[in-house]
Amino acid sequence: MSIKEKKQKAGISFFEKYLTIWVALCIVVGVAIGHFVPVIPDTLSKFEYAQVSIPVAILIWLMIYPMMLKIDFTSIVNATKKPKGLTITCVTNWLIKPFTMYVIAAFFFKFVFKAILPADIAAEYLAGAVLLGAAPCTAMVFVWSHLTKGDGAYTLVQVAINDLILLLAFTPIVALLLGVSDVAVPYDTLFLSVVLFVVIPFAAGFISRTSIIKNKGKDYFENVFLKKFDNITIMGLLLTLVIIFSFQGDKIINNPMHIGLIAIPLIIQTFFIFAVAYLWAKVWKLPHNIAAPASMIGASNFFELAVAVAISLFGLQSGATLATVVGVLVEVPVMLTLVKIANNTRGWFE
């Protein structure tokens, strides 16, 4: 083990070292709460606007804020001068991901699971998978970037450009793949998510950074203030897991087989898209702190948008909505696996 690797290992916090165990415990706790104490998720679900859970949004904000503290305006300007990472993100998200999601999901739902799933249910599950495939991540990618020591400024630029493309490309892609003409983007969900997960955390981070450095100096900011947030991101992530799985506790217990069937193509697609972007970044010799976030954006999903569109198109109790919910359930454990893979292969990019 090299000196650098020893330093990195020594710098891993208690929570990060045993993260897999904490994630598993939080999933179990969340499902148990949802099934045995449903009043808790029922109460939390009332605090929702435009399909965005406010309690979850607050936790995600807490996860993102420490990363935004590290971003300065100069680094954002410099990020726009490096087009390769942006090219990988845009091509993977919009010219590859939606279509491979359709092919992989159709293969499983229409052929592999043909004897298990009725044709109408299979079609609804396919629709939900397509909605996930056409909605790359806006919020949680900041967390994955943080956990892989990604370039925060570059991640912010990637997410901003991705959201602009989403405004134009989401509707025609979904309409094409699903053969429907009345796809309506819930702009309230989209704009609220961008404000909550991008604008507010960045503004708060920028103001905090500028004010503290001005009053107490850069040394205090980097060595004292930032260190106060060392475990905030991990704690926020674990609490988010508890809430998300508590919302779906009964669905998981009552539909274990169907949830498992839906999860298979979603997981395969996630690993595939990550591999495409990550290996592409390696071929182009991008630094790891750009390659990892570029690969994470496409691999993860903007599930608030996908769920909202599924409900509006197919109804709350539809198979399409269930499929988008399963996307929420599998995302965090799978993405944490990809974070581990990215961290273990950091040497590929050095």
C-alpha positions, 0 to 999 in steps of 0.5 A: 500500500502506497503512502498516499493510499495509507493517508486516504485510508487513515482519513476515512471516518467511522461512518464511512468505514462501515457504511455498508452495514449502516445502509443495510440497517437503515433499510431494515429500520425504514421498512419496519417503520413503514410496516409497523408504525405507518403513522410516521411515514403518513405524517411525513408524506403530508409535507410534500409539494410538487411530488418533492418530499420536504423532509427528504429535500432538507436532508439532501440539502444538508448533504449537498451544503458541505460540498458547496462550501468548497466551491469558489467562483473561479473554479466554476469558470475554469470548469466550463473550459474543460469540455470533455467531461461535459461531453461524456455526461451529455452523450451518455445521458441523452443519446445512450441511457434512455435507449439502453434502458428501453432495450434492457427493460423490454428484454426482461419484462417482455421476454425473460419474465413473460411467463411470470408477468401479464402483458399489461403489467409488463408494459406498465413496468417498462414505461416506468423504467423508461421514465427513469432512464430519461431523467438523469440525476439532479440532486444526489449526484452531489453526494456521490461526487462528494463520496468520490472526492469529485470536483465540486465546481465541475459537478455543479456545471455538469448538473446545470447543463444537464438540467437545461437539456432535460427541459428540451429532451425529456418530453420527446424522448419519453414520447418516442419510446412510449408511443404517447403524445400527451407527455407533460413535464411537471415543471413545478417539480423540475424547477422546485428540485433545481432551486432546492438542490442546486440554487439554494445550496450553492448560494448558501455555500457561496455566502458562507464561504465568502463571509467566513474567509473574509472575517476569519481567514482561509486557514480557519475556514479550511481547517476548522469550519469545514471539518465541522461537516465531516460526517453530515453528508453520511448522516444525512444519507442514512436518514434519507434511506430510513425515510425513503424505505419507510414510505414504501414499507408495505409495498416492499413486504406485499410485493417482494417478487415484483419489486425484485423483478423490476429491480433486475433490469434497473440495476443492470442498466445502472452498472452498464451506464456507469461503465460506459461513462467511466471507461470513456473517461479513462480512454480520454485520460480525464482526472478521477475527480471529473470522471467519477461524477460524470459517470454518476450523473447518468447512472443515478436518476431524477426519481422525483420527476420520474415518479411525478410523470408516472402518476400523471400519465398512468395513475398512482396505483399503476405498475409504471409508478411502482417501477419508478418507486423501485428505482428510488429503492435500489438507487442508493445501495447500488450507487454506493456500490459504484462509489466504492468501485470508483474509489477502488479504481482511482489509480486507473486515472493517476 
